[in-house]
């Protein structure tokens, strides 16, 4: 009972803040986004915040995550790992350039459409 009340309070506080984990979880519950995309966004948010990436650059990457998440089922586990390392490497220096975001997007599209991707 106490846990349910605590969860309700946390969700209510974060429901209006699009950068909060609670907001992202509520988007999954409402069916506005898939679980995989929500988890990816939460991880990217935390990595970017830790590296000191400016909010506008993080938002630009998160906009790219929507179409990228649609390609993920077509990627092999190795390709997903390379994509994750590419994202992590782009974030680590505290900046996200348009070229880095384009490279992430291009890798995911190329990998998903190369005909060799394995489920």
LOMI-700386 format. One record per atom (N, C-alpha, C, O): z, y, x. Coordinates in steps of 0.02 Angstrom, whole numbers, plus 50000, padded with zeros to 5 digits. Layout:
<pts>
ZYX/...
</pts>
This chain:
<pts>
500004994150041/500005000050000/500005006350043/499635011050030/500415006450095/500455012150140/499795012950177/499565018550188/499495007350198/498865007550234/498315010350189/497905014450212/498295008350127/497795010850080/497885018350069/497385022050066/498495020650063/498625027850054/498405031650117/498105037050112/498565028950175/498365032150238/497615032550243/497335037750262/497265027050227/496535026950229/496235032050181/495745035450198/496515032650122/496275037450073/496355044650098/495915048750089/496905046050130/497035052750157/496545054250214/496265059750217/496435049550258/495975050550315/495265051750289/494925056250312/495045047650241/494375048550213/494315055250176/493795058550181/494825057150140/494805063550104/494765069450152/494395074250139/495125069150206/495115074650255/494435075150290/494195080650303/494125069450305/493495069550341/492885069750297/492325070150323/492975069450232/492405068950186/491945075050188/491355074450172/492195080650208/491785086750209/491525088550278/491125093250285/491745085050329/491545086650398/491025081650422/491195075950437/490385083750426/489845079050445/489915076150515/489585071250530/490345078950556/490435076250624/490995071050626/491115068050679/491345070050571/491915065350573/491685058250559/491185056950526/492075053650586/491945046550575/492025044950501/491645040850474/492505048050468/492615046850396/491995048650356/491805045050310/491685054250372/491085056450337/490535051350346/490185049650298/490455048750407/489935043850420/490075037250384/489605034050359/490705035250381/490875029150345/490745029950270/490515025350237/490905035750243/490775037050173/490025036950158/489825034850104/489615039250204/488885038950195/488655031750189/488185030350152/488955027250226/488785020050221/489005017350154/488625013750121/489605019050133/489875016650069/489445019150011/489325015549963/489215025450016/488785028249964/488065025649967/487675026949922/487895021950020/487225019350027/486725024250055/486115023150050/486965029650086/486515034750114/486235032750182/485725035350203/486585028250216/486335025850281/486585018850293/487085016650264/486235015350336/486425008550353/487015008250401/487165013050435/487335002550403/487915001550446/487725002250519/488085005450557/487154999350539/486954999650609/486835006950632/487045008850686/486515010850589/486405017950606/487065021650610/487165025550657/487515020450564/488165023850565/488555022150628/488845026650660/488565015850647/488925013850708/488605017150769/488955019550813/487935017150772/487585020250827/487745027650831/487865030250886/487755031150774/487915038250774/488635039550797/488755044350833/489095035350777/489785036150798/489845035350873/490185039250906/489505030350901/489525029150973/489205035051010/489485037451060/488625037250987/488285042951019/488725049251016/488775052851065/489035050450958/489485056250952/490045056051004/490175060951038/490355050251010/490925049651056/490695050351129/491025053751168/490145047151147/489885047751215/489695054951231/489855057551285/489355058251184/489135065151194/489735069851200/489745074351243/490225068851158/490825073151160/491185072251227/491415077051257/491245065951249/491575064451312/491205067651371/491525069951419/490535067651369/490135070451423/490055078051418/489795081151464/490265080951362/490215088151354/489515090551334/489325096251348/489135086151301/488465088051278/488535093151222/488935092151176/488155098651224/488195103651170/488025100651102/487615095951097/488325103251050/488245100550982/487525100550959/487305095850925/487135105850976/486445106050953/486015100650985/485555098050954/486165099051048/485795093751082/485985086851054/485555082551047/486625086051039/486845079751008/486525078950939/486305073450921/486485084350901/486165084150835/485435082350840/485175078650798/485085084850892/484375083250901/484295075750914/483825072650888/484735072850954/484695065650967/484855061750904/484515056750889/485355063950866/485535060350805/484965060550754/484885055850715/484575065850752/483995066150708/483485060750727/483155057850684/483415059550791/482955054350815/483215047350801/482815042750796/483865046650794/484155040050783/483945037050716/483925030950708/483795041350667/483595038850601/482955034750606/482965028950585/482405037450632/481805033250638/481885027650689/481595022250681/482275028850742/482375023550792/482735017650760/482575011950776/483215018950716/483595013450686/483155009050643/483295003150634/482605011850617/482135007750579/481745002950623/481514997750600/481675004650687/481325000450735/481764994950765/481514989950790/482424995850763/482884991250796/482794983950777/482834979650822/482674982250714/482604975050699/482014971850735/481994965750743/481534975750757/480944973050791/481044972250866/480614969550901/481604974750892/481724974450964/482114968150982/482534965750944/481954965451040/482354959851066/483024962551089/483114968651095/483484958151103/484144960251126/484084963951193/484434968751205/483634961551237/483524964851301/483254971951292/483454976451328/482794972751245/482514979451232/483044984051202/483064989951218/483474981351159/484014985451132/484494987651187/484724993351187/484634983151234/485074984851290/484754990351333/485104994951353/484104989751347/483764994951386/483775001651349/483865006951380/483675001551284/483695007651244/484395010751247/484455016851255/484905006651240/485595009151244/485735012251313/486065017451317/485495009051366/485595011751433/485215018251443/485455022851477/484625018851413/484235024951416/484605030651381/484635036251406/484885029251323/485275034251286/485895036251326/486045042151334/486255031251350/486865032551388/486715036751451/487065041551466/486185034851487/485985038551547/485795045751532/485915050151573/485485046751475/485285053551456/485885057951439/485875063951450/486405054951413/487005058651392/487475060051450/487815065151450/487505055551499/488025055851550/488065062451588/488615064451609/487515065851598/487535072051638/487755078151598/487785083751624/487905077151534/488155082651492/487605086851461/487755091951430/486985084851469/486415088451440/485935083451410/485895077751433/485585085451358/485065081351327/484445085651320/484405089851276/483965084651363/483355088751360/482875085851309/482935080051289/482395089951289/481875087551243/481485081751274/481285077151239/481385082051340/481015076651374/481405070051372/481115064751363/482065070451379/482475064351376/482465061451305/482425055351296/482505065751256/482485063351186/481805060351172/481755055151138/481265063351197/480585060651187/480525053851221/480205049351194/480825053151280/480795046651316/481155041251276/480915035551273/481715042951246/482085038151205/481665036051145/481595030051130/481375040951111/480955039651053/480345035351072/480185030451039/480015037351126/479415033751148/479575026551167/479185022051152/480125025451202/480315018651221/480425014251160/480185008651157/480785016851110/480925012751051/480285011151013/480195005450991/479845015951005/479215014750969/478765009951007/478485005350978/478705011151073/478275006851114/478534999751113/478134995051107/479184998851121/479484992151123/479404988651056/479284982551055/479484992251002/479434989250935/478724987250918/478614982750878/478244990650947/477554989450928/477144985750981/476534985050974/477464983451035/477084980451089/476844973451075/476474970551114/477054970651019/476824963951000/477214958351033/477124952551016/477644960051081/478024954851116/478764955051096/479164951051120/478934959451051/479634959951030/479824953650993/479454951050951/480424951351009/480674945150978/481294946950936/481704950950957/481334943950878/481924945550835/482574942950866/483104943850838/
</pts>
